[in-house]
Amino acid sequence: MQEILERKSIKNIDFNCDLAQAYGIYKNSQEIELLDYVSSVNISCGFHAGDPVTIKEALLKAKEKNIAIGAHIGFNDIQGFGYRPVELKEDELEALVIYQVGAIISFAKAYGVSIEHVRPHGAMYKMAGEDFVFSTAIAKAIKKCSDWLVYYAPAGDITTKVGDYTNIKVAQEIFLEKTYNSDLSIDYAIADNTNNFDMIKRLQHLLHTSQIRNNLGGMNYVDVDTIHFTNKYKNSVELIKEARRLITPAPVNYINVKSSGWVD
């Protein structure tokens, strides 16, 4: 029994958070506090949040902390913070993705760092977890920017199938505060559970068994690669501190290379 449990336990995982979730005079000071505890960061690209100065400052802070950097893409919706769904043709979605990823790649090149992943935001994230065709279009656009980029997307069958279909590296992502359906999709009708005790217990169970409880009371196995930590709650910093006491995170690309034997 111990041997089976050991095989299913999680030894390596990434912690990610969003950065540059601001625009002009509207700032988010708490997001900076998470940088000491994450292993990767998603920098807003200017559509749902972020402006050129904010993006530059965020990238330099991530570089200073030696954190893996990704592009945080979303719909062109500053007023709605990217939470409102937008219907786009595939070529329009492709252009939207490439435009945003290109902006972060250019900033990274200018300051001597590399972009390692791309993560959708808000309504785009939700649609990516529910619509194979939509998620595939995002993945194809990301590959046009670089074959080396990892696609951070909601954990589940759709993300797995998109990765296989487009031959792109995907990172299966979960939240500790979200409620999951029996098919591993997120139940957005239920409010986030922001009780840190509950979330840490959930993380402990996930790390030991690779399982999370669903809204029917059952358990789902999940091949999780990364956990997203939000900065929008008062206890967000304390949560990630507690999480770091359980496991030291590592960027997805580093974990992939490590598993190949190229690094220790």
N, C-alpha and C positions, 0 to 999 in steps of 0.2 A: 504493500500500500504506500509506504514511504517513497519507494522508487517511482511509482506512478505519479505521485504528487510532485516530486522533484522534477520530473520531465515536463510537467505542465506549468511549473512556476516561471515567472518572468524574471530574467536576469538583466536585461538591458531595455531601457525605455527612454524616450525623449519627453521633456517638458517644454511646451511652447506657450507663448503669450503674444498678444498684439501690441504694436507700438506705433507711434505717430497717429494715434486716434484723436487728433485735434485738427483745428483749422483756424488760422489767424489768431484772434484773441481768445478763442475757446480752447483751453488746455486741459489735459488730464495728467495731473501730477503723480497719481498713484501708480500709473503704468511703469514708471521708472523704478519703483521699489521692487518690482518683480524680477528685474534683470539680474540680481545677484543669485537667483534660484533656478532660472530656466536654462535650458541648453540650446534653445533656438527661439528666434523671434520673427514675427511677421510684420513687416513695415507697410503701413497703408500707402497707397500709390497715388492719392489725390482725387479719387472719384467719390468714394463714400466718406473719406476723411483724409487728412494730410495735405499740406501745402509744401512748396519746394524747400523752405527753410526748415520746417518741422521734419520733413523726410531726411534732409541732410543731417540734422542734429541727432535724430534717432539712429541713423546708420553709424555715425561716429561713436555714439554711446555703446552700441552693440559691438563695434570693433574694439573699443576700449576694454570691454568685458570678455572679449574673445568668444562671442556667442555666434552660432550659425545664423545666417541672415536669409530671410525669405521675403517674397512679395505677397502682400495681402490685398488681393484684388476684389473688386465689388462692382455693383452697378453704379452708373453715373447719377448719384442721388445724394448729394450733400444734405439737402433739407430733410430727407427721411433716413439719413445715416445708413443708407444701403439696405434697409430692412423691408423695402417695398419691392415686390417682384416686378420684373420688366420682361416683356416678351420680345425676343430678338431672333432674327434669322441667324442661321449658323455662321454665315460670313460676317455678320455684325458682331456676334459674340466673339468670334476669332479675333477681329480687329480690336475689340474692347480689352481682351486678355493681353494680346501682344503689346498694345499701347502701354498698359500699366506695368507689365513685367519689364518692358524695355526701359521705362523710366528708372526703375530701381537698379537694373543692370548698369545703366549709364552712371548713376551715382556711385555704385559699388566700384566700377572701373576707375572712376576719378579718384577714389580714396583707397585704392589698393586692397579691396576685398572682393569676395565672390558671392553670388547668389546661389543658394543651395536648394531652395524649394519654393513652391507657390501654394498659397492657401486661400480659398474663396471666403468671402465674408457675408454674413447676414442672409438676405433672401437668396443670393447666389449659392451660398453654402447649403441651404435647405433644399434648393432645387437640385443641386449636385448629388445629394443623398437620396433623392426620390426618382430621378429621371435619368435613365441610362444614356439616352441620346444627348441630352443636355450636358451631362458629365463627360461624355466622350468628346464633345466639341471643345470643352475646356482643356481636356488632356491633349488633344491634337494641337491646340494653339500653344500650349506650354512646350510641347516637343519642338515646335517650329522656332521657339526662342532658344532652346538648348536641349540636347539629348540627355544632359546630366541632371536636369532639374527633377526633384521629387514632387509629386502631386499629393499634398496633404488634403485628405477628404474624409467624409464621415465613414466610420467603420460599417462594414456590411457587404453583402453580396454584390451590390452595384459597383462599389469601388474596386472590389476584386476583379469583376468582369471587365471593367474599364481598363484596369492595369494590364490584363491579359490581352485584351482586344487591341489596344494601342501600343503595347510593348513599352509602357512607361512605368518607372518605379513609383509605386504609391505608398503612402504612409496611412495606415488605418488609424483614425483618430477618435477618441472618446472624450466626454466631459464627465467629471465626477458629480456635478450638480444636476445633470439632466435625467429625465425618466425615459427609459427605452422600452419600445414595443417588443413583442416576441420575435420579430424579424430583424431586430437591432436598429430599426429606424427610431428617430427621436420623437417622443410624444410632446409636441410643442404646445399642446393645450394645457399641460400641467406645469405649474410654476416651478422654478428652480428650487432645489433643496439646498439652502445655504447654511445648514447646520454642519459645522466643521467636524464634529464627532462622527456624524453619519458618513460624511464624505471620506474621512480617513479610514473608517471601518471598511468602506467600499473599496478603497485603494488597497488595503491590506488583503482583502479577499481576492481582488484581481491579481495582485502580484503572486499570490500563492497558488491560485487555481486557474488563472486566465478566464475567469467567469465574472459576469455582472448580472445582477438581478433585474428582471424585466417587470413591466407593470401588471403582469398576471401572477406574479409571485414565483415564477420559475427562474432558471438560470440559463444564460446564453454564454457559450464559449466565444471568445473574441481574440483574434490575432492582432492585438493592439500594438502599434508602433510608437504612438505619441499621445500625450494627454494635454488637452488645452486648458490653461488656467486663465480665467477671466480676471480683469482688474476692476470690475464695476461694483463689487460688494465691499463693505467695510472690513470684513474679515478675510479678504482675498490674500493678503500678504501672510497672515498667520497660517492660512491653509497650506500655502506652498512651502512655508518653512517646515510645517509638520510633515508634509510629503517628502521633503528632502531628507528628513531623518530616517525614512523608511528605505529610500533608494537614491543613489546618485545618478541623475539623468545624463544621457549622452545624445548628441545629434544623430538623426536618422542615418545620414550619409556615413558618419563615423562607425555606427553600429554595423551598417552593411559592409563596409570595408574590413572591419575587424573580423566579421564572420567569414570573410573570404581568406583570412590568414595573412593579409598584406601588412597589417599592423598588429601590435600587441594590445 
